[in-house]
């Protein structure tokens, strides 16, 4: 069975300015299964995730949607498979909305009828509202005019409604994405508090050991860019994270071509330099040991070799035994 889920995906986050839409669309793409599990568990239970989701060409969806003024968006279709075997398409529209637009519910309905008009399929719609402010606008679109009635409602997920303590306790990976978004709103004017929250959250994810390397890196990417720190605190943050990564997740510093966040790039560069330094040191030691070995073959005394090479007597005796 094939199911199509419609969502809006902006270009990956690449700038120093916090592009919340870009970060959200990237993390939804990277952690699509976790996103559904967190926000729409009933739908998640019906999807067969052993079959890879297919992200279709964006032009297909753009044909039925008007361009939004003042913002950059890229609309995509996602095909997934359901478990029950019935031939059925579901169209899901996912949007991350942070502004209080009074016509947002109407715009969601416009997406609905344009998709329905083209495909004539059932549509599941989810709106993720990231604003910390209480929305004063309706989350349903109603129309009534001389007997013509219309009622349209969609799944509306407000991050402000999720409790921080419950998010911290949750074993769902996407709960940490939501928590990071709430931390960003809570620390707009307090960088020290943001530093503490960011450290706590990233340590939790790294030490959890429940998720794959790619999943961890995807969440770290989102958190690292969303909870930006001033240069001085950022440097301190990188230095503090190095021993944590080294102790808890050594495989995290082995670069496999993933797109890394600034913290992970800094840590990866540190371990590269550390590896080079150790390699040089090991090469020097090996060279000295080779000199000592040649001197032993020539009949030089252990005392003389120790004086020339500055190796201790035990190390020289060990070389003699290994190569005796």
N, C-alpha and C positions, 0 to 999 in steps of 0.2 A: 504494500500500500504506500502511496506517495502523499505526503502532506506538504503544502507550501506555506511557509511562514514569512510574512512580509515585515521587514524592518528597515529602518533608516540608518545608514552607515556613513559617517563622514570620514574624511581622510585621517590617517594616523596622526597622532599628536607629535609635532616636531619642533615647536617653538618654545620660548621661555615664558610666554604668556599662557596661563592656564586655560586651555581649550577643553572645557568640561564636556561638551558634546562629543568632541573627537575621542577623548579618553573613555567616555561611556560606550561609544560605539565599538571602540577597539576591544574593550574588556568583554563586551557582550559577544563579539565575534570569537574571541579567544576562549571564553568560558560559556559557550552557548548552553550546554547541558546544565551547568550550575546555575545559570541565570533562570532557566525554566524551573528548575527544582526549587529555587528560592521564591520566585514571584508567582509561579503557576504550577504547583505540584500536581494538581489533577491532570493537567495536560502532559506534564513530564512523565507521568505514569503510563501514558498511552503511546509515547514515542519510543521507537526501537533505536537506541543509540549504538547498537552494534553495526548499524549501517550509517555511513558518514553523511552528515548534512551537506547539501550542495548549495553553494551560493551562486545564484544565476547572474547573468549580465545586468548591470544597473539600468541600461537603456530600456529594458523590458518594462520596468516599473515606472520610469520617468515619462513614458508615453501617456500614462493615465493620470499623472500628477502635475500640477502647476508648480513652477519654481517659487520658492518662498523668498520674499524680498528681504534683503539685508543680511541673510545668513547663507552659509554654504552647506549644502546637504547632498548626499548621494543615496539614492533609494535602491534597495536590493530586494530580491526574492530569495528565500531560503527553502529548499526542499528537504523534508525529512520523511522518514517512514514510520508508520504506526504499527502496532503489534497485532491488531485484530484481523488483518488480512483484507478488510473491506476497501474497495477502491473509493477513495474519498480525498478531497483536497480541503485543507484548512488554510486560510490566509490570515496571517498574524501581522498586525502593524505595531511595531514597537517604536516609541519615541521617548527620548529623554527631554523633559520639559522643565526648565528652571524658572521661567518668567510667569507672572500672573497675567495671562492673556484672557481677556473677557470672552473672546470668541473661540477659545481653544476647543470646547466641546463641539461647537459647530464644525470646526475644521476637522476634528476626528470623524464626524459624521460624513463630511465630504470625502475623506479618504475611503470610508466604508462604501459609499454608494458608487464611487468611481471604480473601485476594485470589483465590487459586486456586478456592476454593469458590464465589465469586461470578461469576468470569469464565471459568474453565476454560481459561486461556491460559498459555503459557510465561512464566516470571518470571525476570528478571535482577535480582539484588539486589547493591547496593554499599553498604558501610559505610565511612565515612571517619573514622578514629580520630585525634583531634587531641591526645591526651594525650602529654606528653613522657616519661611513665613506661612501662616495659615492662609490657605486659598479662600478668597471670598467669592469665587465664581463657581457656577454649577459644573458638576462633573457628568451631567447628562444633557442631551440635546432634545428639547421638546418643541413640537410645532403644532399649532392648532389654528385653523382658519376655516370658518363656515362649514364645519363638519369634517374637514380633512384633518386627521390626527396622525401624529408621528411621535414615537418615543424611542430614543437611541441611548443606550448605556454601554460602557466599556469598563474593563478592569482598570481601576485607578489606584496605583501604588504610591503613596506619599511617604517619603523617607522619614519625614518628621514624626510619623505615627509609630515608628519602630523604636522600641526601648533600647537604650545603649547597653544596659546590663544583660538583657536577653540576647542581643547581638553578640556580645563578648562570649557568652556561654554556648552559643549555637555551634554545631559541628558542620553546618553548611558553609562551604567556602565563600559563597557570594555574600554571606552576612558580613564578611570583613570588608568587602567592597562598599557595602552600604554604610558600615561603620566609619570608613575613611571619609566618605562624603559628608557624614554628619560631623566628624571631627573638623573638616575643613570649614564648615559653617560656624562651628563653635569657637574656632581659633583665629578668626580673621584679624583680630586686633591683638593677639597674644602669641608671639613666635616661640616663646619658651614653653608655653603650654602645647603648642603644635609639635615642637621637638619631642616633648615627653610622650605625647599621644602617638606620634609616628614611630618612635623607638619601641614603644610597647606593642604596637600593632604588628610591625615587621618582625620583631622577635617571636611573637606568638605564631606567626605564619611559618617562619623558618624552622622553629623547634617542634612544630606539630607532628611532622612525619606522616601525615595521613594523605597527602596529595602528591601528585607527580611533579617532577622538575618543571615541566612546561606550565603547569597550572600555577605553581608557586611564582615563577618568573612573571606570569601574566598579571597576577595580583600585585606583586611588588612594583611592576611598571606603573600600574594605575595609582597606587598609593604614593610612590616616589614623586610622580609629576603632580598629582593633585595636592599633596601636602608639601608644597615648595617651601624651602627655608632660605634665609639670607646666606650669603657665601660663607661667613665665619661659622655659623651653626651647621651648615651643610658639610663643611670640612670636618668638624668635630663629629658629626653623625657618621660619616664614612669611616673615620678612624675607630669609632666605638663599635661599628658593625663588623670590622675585619675579624677580630677574635671570635665573635659569635658565629660567623659563617664558617670559620676554620674549625671550630669545635663541633658545631651541630650539623653542618651540611657541606662537607668538602667537595662533593660532586657539583655543587652550585657554581664553583669558580672555574669549572672546565667549560670553556666556551664552545658551544655546538652550533653556532650560527644564529642563535635567537637574538631578537631585538632587546637590548638591555636598557634598563633605566640608568640614570646618572649614578646612583649609589652602586649598583652592580657593575657598571663600567669602571668606576673608581676602584672597587674591590678586585675586579678581574685584572686591572692594570697593576695593582699592588702585588698580586700573586705572580703575575708574569715577571715583574722585576725581581721578586724574591726568588723565583725559580731560576732566573738567569744568574743571580748572585750565588746561589747555592751550587749551581752547575759549574761556575768558574772556580769556586772554592774547592769543590770536589775534584775538579781537573788538576788544580794545583797540588792538592794532597796526593792524588794518584801519581803525578809526575815526581814528587819528592820520594814517594815510596819506591818508584821504579829506580831512581838514583841509588837509594839505600840498598836495593836488591842487587844492583850491579856491583856496588862496593863490597857486598858480602861475597859475591862470586869471585871478586878479585882478592879476597882474603883479608879485607880491612877489619879491624877490631870493632866491636860493638860501641866502645867508648868513642872511637874516632868518628864513626858514622853518626853517632848521636850529636857530636860536636858540630859536624859539617851540616847535617840536615835538620838539626834541632828536633828530631823525633825522639820520643822517650825510649828508654831501653826495652820496655815491655813490647812496644810496637815493633821494634827491630827484631826482637826474639821471635815474635809472632810471624813476621815475614820469613825468618829463617826456617821455622817449622813448616809453614805452608808451602815453601818452595824448596824444602830439603830434598 
